[in-house]
Amino acid sequence: MKLPREIINGFLMSVCIGLFFLLMEMFKLSDNYYLRILNIVFVFYWVNQTIKQNLGDGKNGYLTNLISAGLTALFGVVISIAGLLFYVYNKGGSAYIAKLSEQFIFGGASVNEYCFGLLFEGLASSLIVVFITMQFWRGKTVLND
C-alpha cells in the first residue's frame, strides 16, 4: 500500500521541523524567537514539493493542487504539534512549558493551552503558505478540474 504524497510530505515536514528545533535546543538557541520563525522554510519547501510532484504526475488542476497542498500543510502541522506535546511531557511538562512560553503571548499557559495555541498559529501560517505557493504555481495549473 502506497501512502499518499500529502501524508509522506507532511510527515517529512514535521520531521524537518522537529530536527530543526532539536538542533536549536542542542545549541542553546531555542530562546531566540527569530530562529523559531525559520520553521516556515520547511513548510514552504514541502508544500512546494507536493505541488511540484503533482504537476509532474500530470495533476494540474488548481483546486486539486490547492487541496493537496493544504492537506500536506495540515498533516505536517498536526504531527509537529503532536511531537511537541510528546517532547514537552518528556522534558518535564508544565515546568518546561513555563520556560518556553515566557517569550510568547501565552505567558503562564498550561501544556495543552500552549500546544493548542501553536496549533492554530501553525494552521494559520500554513494556510498563508499554501495560498502563496499556489500563486507561484498559478501559471502551471488549470482552473477547471
C-alpha positions as CSV (number, residue, x, y, z in Angstrom):
1,M,0.0,0.0,0.0
2,K,1.5,3.3,-1.1
3,L,0.8,6.3,1.2
4,P,-0.5,9.5,-0.4
5,R,2.2,12.1,-1.1
6,E,0.4,14.5,1.2
7,I,0.9,12.3,4.2
8,I,4.5,11.5,3.2
9,N,5.5,15.1,2.6
10,G,3.6,16.3,5.7
11,F,5.4,13.7,7.8
12,L,8.8,14.8,6.3
13,M,7.9,18.4,7.0
14,S,7.2,17.6,10.7
15,V,10.5,15.6,10.9
16,C,12.4,18.6,9.5
17,I,10.8,21.0,11.9
18,G,11.4,18.6,14.8
19,L,15.1,18.2,13.9
20,F,15.4,22.0,13.5
21,F,14.0,22.6,17.0
22,L,16.1,19.8,18.5
23,L,19.3,21.4,16.9
24,M,18.3,24.8,18.3
25,E,17.8,23.2,21.7
26,M,21.1,21.4,21.5
27,F,23.0,24.7,20.6
28,K,21.1,26.6,23.3
29,L,19.4,28.8,20.7
30,S,15.8,27.8,21.5
31,D,15.1,31.1,23.2
32,N,15.8,33.0,20.0
33,Y,12.4,34.0,18.7
34,Y,13.7,34.9,15.2
35,L,15.2,31.5,14.7
36,R,11.9,29.9,15.7
37,I,10.2,31.7,12.8
38,L,12.6,29.9,10.3
39,N,10.5,26.7,10.5
40,I,8.3,28.3,7.8
41,V,11.0,27.5,5.4
42,F,10.3,23.8,5.9
43,V,6.6,24.3,5.4
44,F,7.3,26.2,2.1
45,Y,9.6,23.5,0.9
46,W,7.3,20.5,1.5
47,V,4.2,22.2,0.3
48,N,6.1,23.2,-2.9
49,Q,7.3,19.7,-3.3
50,T,3.8,18.3,-3.1
51,I,2.6,20.7,-5.9
52,K,5.7,20.0,-8.0
53,Q,5.2,16.2,-7.7
54,N,1.5,16.6,-8.6
55,L,2.4,18.6,-11.7
56,G,5.0,16.0,-12.6
57,D,2.3,13.3,-12.4
58,G,0.0,15.4,-14.7
59,K,-2.3,16.6,-11.9
60,N,-2.5,20.2,-13.0
61,G,-5.9,21.2,-11.7
62,Y,-5.8,24.3,-9.5
63,L,-8.3,23.0,-6.9
64,T,-6.7,19.6,-6.9
65,N,-3.3,21.1,-6.1
66,L,-4.8,23.6,-3.6
67,I,-6.4,20.7,-1.6
68,S,-3.3,18.6,-1.9
69,A,-1.0,21.4,-0.6
70,G,-3.5,22.2,2.2
71,L,-3.6,18.6,3.3
72,T,0.2,18.4,3.3
73,A,0.4,21.5,5.5
74,L,-2.4,20.4,7.8
75,F,-0.9,17.0,8.3
76,G,2.6,18.4,8.9
77,V,1.4,20.9,11.5
78,V,-0.7,18.4,13.4
79,I,2.1,15.8,13.5
80,S,4.6,18.6,14.6
81,I,2.3,19.7,17.4
82,A,1.8,16.1,18.5
83,G,5.6,15.6,18.5
84,L,5.9,18.8,20.5
85,L,3.4,17.6,23.0
86,F,5.2,14.3,23.5
87,Y,8.6,16.1,23.8
88,V,7.3,18.7,26.3
89,Y,5.8,16.0,28.6
90,N,9.1,14.1,28.4
91,K,11.1,17.2,29.3
92,G,9.0,18.0,32.4
93,G,5.6,19.2,31.3
94,S,4.5,22.5,32.8
95,A,7.9,23.4,34.1
96,Y,9.4,23.1,30.6
97,I,6.5,25.0,29.1
98,A,6.9,27.8,31.5
99,K,10.5,28.2,30.2
100,L,9.3,28.1,26.6
101,S,6.2,30.3,26.9
102,E,7.8,33.2,28.8
103,Q,8.7,34.8,25.4
104,F,5.3,34.3,23.8
105,I,2.0,35.9,24.4
106,F,1.0,32.6,26.1
107,G,2.7,33.5,29.4
108,G,1.6,31.2,32.1
109,A,-0.2,28.8,29.8
110,S,-0.6,25.1,30.5
111,V,0.9,22.5,28.2
112,N,-2.4,21.8,26.4
113,E,-3.2,25.5,26.1
114,Y,0.3,26.2,24.7
115,C,0.1,23.4,22.1
116,F,-3.5,24.4,21.2
117,G,-2.3,28.0,20.6
118,L,0.6,26.8,18.5
119,L,-1.8,24.5,16.5
120,F,-3.9,27.5,15.5
121,E,-0.8,29.6,14.8
122,G,0.6,26.8,12.7
123,L,-2.6,26.2,10.8
124,A,-3.0,29.9,10.0
125,S,0.6,30.3,8.8
126,S,0.4,27.1,6.8
127,L,-2.8,28.4,5.1
128,I,-0.9,31.5,4.1
129,V,2.0,29.4,2.8
130,V,-0.4,27.3,0.7
131,F,-2.0,30.3,-0.9
132,I,1.3,32.0,-1.6
133,T,2.7,28.8,-3.1
134,M,-0.4,28.3,-5.2
135,Q,0.1,31.8,-6.6
136,F,3.6,30.9,-7.5
137,W,2.4,27.9,-9.4
138,R,-0.7,29.6,-10.8
139,G,0.5,29.7,-14.4
140,K,1.1,25.9,-14.4
141,T,-2.3,24.9,-13.1
142,V,-5.7,24.8,-14.8
143,L,-8.7,26.4,-13.1
144,N,-11.3,23.8,-14.2
145,D,-10.6,20.4,-12.7
